[in-house]
Amino acid sequence: MAVESPPLDQLAQALVALGCPAEKSAEMAAQLDKRAHQLAAEKGRTYEAALAHLLGLMRQGWAAQERGAS
């Protein structure tokens, strides 16, 4: 059974809230959605678990980037 992805605009909004530049959020949301589906298939995870993992990695990356810029 295929898992329904969240709407890309909602995912883009979540990315902005995590620190993604707004002008890149739509493109990054599409890439993130695609990669979460790939990761779920490769690792035998649920789409939701794969997406949560990827969002966590992105949040950590943006937090580290902000700390380095200050």
DSSP file (Angstrom, degrees, kcal/mol; ACC not computed):
  #  RESIDUE AA STRUCTURE BP1 BP2  ACC     N-H-->O    O-->H-N    N-H-->O    O-->H-N    TCO  KAPPA ALPHA  PHI   PSI    X-CA   Y-CA   Z-CA
    1    1 A M              0   0    0      0, 0.0     2,-0.2     0, 0.0     0, 0.0   0.000 360.0 360.0 360.0 128.1    0.0    0.0    0.0
    2    2 A A        -     0   0    0      1,-0.1     2,-0.4     0, 0.0     0, 0.0  -0.472 360.0-128.6 -75.2 141.7    1.5    3.4   -1.0
    3    3 A V        -     0   0    0     -2,-0.2     2,-0.4    34,-0.0    -1,-0.1  -0.763  20.7-123.8 -92.0 134.3    1.9    6.0    1.7
    4    4 A E        -     0   0    0     -2,-0.4    -1,-0.0     1,-0.0    43,-0.0  -0.647  24.5-136.3 -80.2 128.9    0.4    9.4    0.9
    5    5 A S        -     0   0    0     -2,-0.4     3,-0.1     1,-0.1    -1,-0.0  -0.448  24.8-102.1 -77.9 153.1    3.0   12.2    1.2
    6    6 A P        -     0   0    0      0, 0.0    -1,-0.1     0, 0.0     5,-0.1  -0.430  54.7 -82.3 -67.9 154.0    2.2   15.4    2.9
    7    7 A P    >>  -     0   0    0      0, 0.0     4,-2.0     0, 0.0     3,-0.7  -0.320  38.9-125.2 -56.2 139.9    1.4   18.3    0.5
    8    8 A L  H 3> S+     0   0    0      1,-0.3     4,-2.6     2,-0.2     5,-0.2   0.809 109.2  59.0 -61.5 -29.9    4.7   19.8   -0.7
    9    9 A D  H 3> S+     0   0    0      2,-0.2     4,-2.0     1,-0.2    -1,-0.3   0.880 106.3  48.1 -67.6 -34.8    3.6   23.3    0.4
   10   10 A Q  H <> S+     0   0    0     -3,-0.7     4,-2.1     2,-0.2    -2,-0.2   0.904 112.4  48.6 -68.2 -40.7    3.2   22.0    4.0
   11   11 A L  H  X S+     0   0    0     -4,-2.0     4,-2.2     2,-0.2    -2,-0.2   0.899 110.0  52.1 -64.9 -40.6    6.6   20.3    3.8
   12   12 A A  H  X S+     0   0    0     -4,-2.6     4,-2.1     1,-0.2    -1,-0.2   0.899 108.6  50.8 -62.2 -40.8    8.1   23.5    2.4
   13   13 A Q  H  X S+     0   0    0     -4,-2.0     4,-2.1     1,-0.2    -1,-0.2   0.892 109.2  51.0 -63.9 -39.5    6.6   25.5    5.3
   14   14 A A  H  X S+     0   0    0     -4,-2.1     4,-1.3     2,-0.2    -1,-0.2   0.896 108.4  52.3 -64.4 -39.6    8.1   23.0    7.8
   15   15 A L  H  X>S+     0   0    0     -4,-2.2     5,-2.7     1,-0.2     4,-0.6   0.911 108.1  50.4 -63.5 -42.3   11.5   23.4    6.2
   16   16 A V  H ><5S+     0   0    0     -4,-2.1     3,-1.2     1,-0.2    -1,-0.2   0.910 107.7  54.0 -61.4 -41.7   11.3   27.2    6.5
   17   17 A A  H 3<5S+     0   0    0     -4,-2.1    -1,-0.2     1,-0.3    -2,-0.2   0.796 108.0  51.2 -62.6 -27.8   10.4   26.8   10.2
   18   18 A L  H 3<5S-     0   0    0     -4,-1.3    -1,-0.3    -3,-0.3    -2,-0.2   0.552 134.1 -85.9 -86.8  -8.7   13.5   24.6   10.6
   19   19 A G  T <<5S+     0   0    0     -3,-1.2    -3,-0.2    -4,-0.6    -2,-0.1   0.453  76.4 145.5 121.4   1.2   15.8   27.2    9.0
   20   20 A C      < -     0   0    0     -5,-2.7    -1,-0.3    -6,-0.1     2,-0.1  -0.481  60.1-103.3 -69.9 138.0   15.6   26.6    5.2
   21   21 A P    >>  -     0   0    0      0, 0.0     3,-1.7     0, 0.0     4,-0.7  -0.443  28.7-130.9 -59.5 131.7   15.8   29.7    3.1
   22   22 A A  G >4 S+     0   0    0      1,-0.3     3,-0.8     2,-0.2     4,-0.5   0.841 104.3  59.1 -56.5 -37.1   12.2   30.4    1.9
   23   23 A E  G 34 S+     0   0    0      1,-0.2    -1,-0.3     2,-0.1     4,-0.2   0.689 112.8  39.0 -69.7 -16.2   13.3   30.8   -1.7
   24   24 A K  G <> S+     0   0    0     -3,-1.7     4,-2.5     2,-0.1    -1,-0.2   0.456  90.2  94.2-106.7  -3.5   14.7   27.3   -1.7
   25   25 A S  H <X S+     0   0    0     -3,-0.8     4,-2.4    -4,-0.7     5,-0.2   0.859  82.1  50.3 -64.9 -39.1   12.0   25.6    0.3
   26   26 A A  H  > S+     0   0    0     -4,-0.5     4,-1.9     2,-0.2    -1,-0.2   0.932 114.5  44.2 -66.0 -44.3    9.7   24.4   -2.5
   27   27 A E  H  > S+     0   0    0      1,-0.2     4,-2.1    -4,-0.2    -2,-0.2   0.917 115.6  48.0 -65.0 -43.2   12.6   22.7   -4.4
   28   28 A M  H  X S+     0   0    0     -4,-2.5     4,-2.8     1,-0.2    -2,-0.2   0.865 107.9  55.6 -67.5 -35.0   14.0   21.2   -1.2
   29   29 A A  H  X S+     0   0    0     -4,-2.4     4,-2.5    -5,-0.2    -1,-0.2   0.919 108.4  48.0 -62.4 -43.3   10.6   19.9   -0.2
   30   30 A A  H  X S+     0   0    0     -4,-1.9     4,-2.1     2,-0.2    -2,-0.2   0.916 114.1  46.3 -63.7 -42.8   10.3   18.1   -3.5
   31   31 A Q  H  X S+     0   0    0     -4,-2.1     4,-2.6     2,-0.2    -2,-0.2   0.902 112.7  50.2 -65.6 -40.8   13.8   16.6   -3.1
   32   32 A L  H  X S+     0   0    0     -4,-2.8     4,-2.5     2,-0.2    -2,-0.2   0.906 109.9  50.1 -64.7 -42.7   13.1   15.6    0.5
   33   33 A D  H  X S+     0   0    0     -4,-2.5     4,-1.9     2,-0.2    -1,-0.2   0.933 112.5  47.2 -60.4 -46.8    9.9   13.9   -0.4
   34   34 A K  H  X S+     0   0    0     -4,-2.1     4,-2.1     1,-0.2    -2,-0.2   0.926 113.7  47.1 -61.4 -45.9   11.6   11.9   -3.1
   35   35 A R  H  X S+     0   0    0     -4,-2.6     4,-3.2     1,-0.2     5,-0.2   0.866 108.0  55.7 -67.3 -36.1   14.5   10.9   -0.9
   36   36 A A  H  X S+     0   0    0     -4,-2.5     4,-2.3     2,-0.2    -1,-0.2   0.905 108.7  47.8 -63.5 -39.9   12.2    9.9    2.0
   37   37 A H  H  X S+     0   0    0     -4,-1.9     4,-1.9     2,-0.2    -2,-0.2   0.918 113.9  47.6 -64.7 -42.2   10.4    7.5   -0.4
   38   38 A Q  H  X S+     0   0    0     -4,-2.1     4,-2.8     2,-0.2    -2,-0.2   0.938 112.9  47.9 -62.6 -47.1   13.7    6.1   -1.6
   39   39 A L  H  X S+     0   0    0     -4,-3.2     4,-2.7     1,-0.2     6,-0.4   0.891 109.4  53.4 -62.9 -40.9   15.1    5.7    1.9
   40   40 A A  H  X>S+     0   0    0     -4,-2.3     4,-1.0    -5,-0.2     5,-1.0   0.918 113.1  43.5 -59.9 -43.4   11.9    4.0    3.1
   41   41 A A  H  <5S+     0   0    0     -4,-1.9    -2,-0.2     2,-0.2    -1,-0.2   0.908 116.7  46.4 -69.0 -42.1   12.2    1.5    0.2
   42   42 A E  H  <5S+     0   0    0     -4,-2.8    -2,-0.2     1,-0.2    -1,-0.2   0.889 123.2  31.8 -68.3 -40.3   15.9    0.9    0.7
   43   43 A K  H  <5S-     0   0    0     -4,-2.7    -1,-0.2    -5,-0.2    -2,-0.2   0.435 104.3-117.0-102.5  -0.5   15.9    0.5    4.4
   44   44 A G  T  <5 +     0   0    0     -4,-1.0    -3,-0.2    -5,-0.2     2,-0.2   0.805  69.4 137.2  69.3  27.7   12.5   -1.0    5.0
   45   45 A R      < -     0   0    0     -5,-1.0    -1,-0.2    -6,-0.4     2,-0.2  -0.498  60.6 -98.3 -95.8 169.4   11.3    1.9    7.0
   46   46 A T     >  -     0   0    0     -2,-0.2     4,-2.3     1,-0.1     5,-0.2  -0.541  32.0-116.5 -79.2 158.3    8.0    3.7    6.8
   47   47 A Y  H  > S+     0   0    0      1,-0.2     4,-2.9     2,-0.2     5,-0.2   0.916 116.8  54.2 -58.4 -43.3    7.9    6.9    4.8
   48   48 A E  H  > S+     0   0    0      1,-0.2     4,-2.5     2,-0.2    -1,-0.2   0.898 108.8  47.3 -60.9 -42.3    7.1    8.8    8.0
   49   49 A A  H  > S+     0   0    0      2,-0.2     4,-2.3     1,-0.2    -1,-0.2   0.906 113.4  48.4 -66.4 -41.5   10.1    7.5    9.8
   50   50 A A  H  X S+     0   0    0     -4,-2.3     4,-2.4     2,-0.2    -2,-0.2   0.915 112.7  48.1 -64.8 -42.5   12.4    8.2    6.8
   51   51 A L  H  X S+     0   0    0     -4,-2.9     4,-2.7     2,-0.2     5,-0.2   0.914 111.2  50.3 -64.7 -43.2   11.0   11.8    6.5
   52   52 A A  H  X S+     0   0    0     -4,-2.5     4,-2.2    -5,-0.2    -1,-0.2   0.905 110.7  50.4 -61.6 -41.3   11.4   12.4   10.2
   53   53 A H  H  X S+     0   0    0     -4,-2.3     4,-2.0     2,-0.2    -2,-0.2   0.938 112.6  45.6 -61.1 -48.3   15.0   11.2   10.0
   54   54 A L  H  X S+     0   0    0     -4,-2.4     4,-2.3     1,-0.2    -2,-0.2   0.893 111.5  51.8 -65.6 -40.2   15.8   13.4    7.1
   55   55 A L  H  X S+     0   0    0     -4,-2.7     4,-2.6     1,-0.2    -1,-0.2   0.894 108.7  52.3 -62.7 -38.9   14.1   16.5    8.7
   56   56 A G  H  X S+     0   0    0     -4,-2.2     4,-2.2    -5,-0.2    -2,-0.2   0.904 109.3  48.9 -62.9 -41.6   16.1   15.9   11.8
   57   57 A L  H  X S+     0   0    0     -4,-2.0     4,-2.2     2,-0.2    -2,-0.2   0.903 112.2  48.5 -64.2 -40.9   19.4   15.9    9.8
   58   58 A M  H  X S+     0   0    0     -4,-2.3     4,-2.5     2,-0.2     5,-0.2   0.913 109.8  51.8 -66.6 -42.0   18.4   19.0    8.0
   59   59 A R  H  X S+     0   0    0     -4,-2.6     4,-2.3     1,-0.2    -2,-0.2   0.920 110.7  48.6 -59.9 -44.3   17.5   20.8   11.3
   60   60 A Q  H  X S+     0   0    0     -4,-2.2     4,-2.4     1,-0.2    -1,-0.2   0.903 111.0  51.0 -62.8 -41.3   20.9   19.8   12.8
   61   61 A G  H  X S+     0   0    0     -4,-2.2     4,-2.1     1,-0.2    -2,-0.2   0.913 112.0  45.1 -64.1 -43.6   22.7   21.1    9.7
   62   62 A W  H  X S+     0   0    0     -4,-2.5     4,-2.2     2,-0.2    -1,-0.2   0.871 112.4  52.1 -69.7 -35.2   20.9   24.5    9.7
   63   63 A A  H  X S+     0   0    0     -4,-2.3     4,-2.1    -5,-0.2    -2,-0.2   0.919 111.5  46.8 -65.3 -42.6   21.5   24.9   13.4
   64   64 A A  H  X S+     0   0    0     -4,-2.4     4,-2.0     1,-0.2    -2,-0.2   0.885 111.2  52.1 -65.7 -38.4   25.2   24.2   13.0
   65   65 A Q  H  X S+     0   0    0     -4,-2.1     4,-1.5     1,-0.2    -1,-0.2   0.899 109.6  49.1 -65.3 -40.6   25.3   26.6   10.1
   66   66 A E  H  X S+     0   0    0     -4,-2.2     4,-1.1     2,-0.2    -2,-0.2   0.893 110.2  50.9 -65.9 -39.8   23.7   29.3   12.2
   67   67 A R  H  < S+     0   0    0     -4,-2.1     3,-0.3     1,-0.2    -1,-0.2   0.887 111.3  48.8 -64.6 -37.7   26.1   28.7   15.0
   68   68 A G  H  < S+     0   0    0     -4,-2.0    -1,-0.2     1,-0.2    -2,-0.2   0.782 108.8  53.2 -72.3 -26.9   29.1   29.0   12.6
   69   69 A A  H  <        0   0    0     -4,-1.5    -1,-0.2     1,-0.2    -2,-0.2   0.691 360.0 360.0 -82.4 -19.2   27.8   32.2   11.1
   70   70 A S     <        0   0    0     -4,-1.1    -1,-0.2    -3,-0.3    -2,-0.1   0.499 360.0 360.0 -83.0 360.0   27.4   34.1   14.4
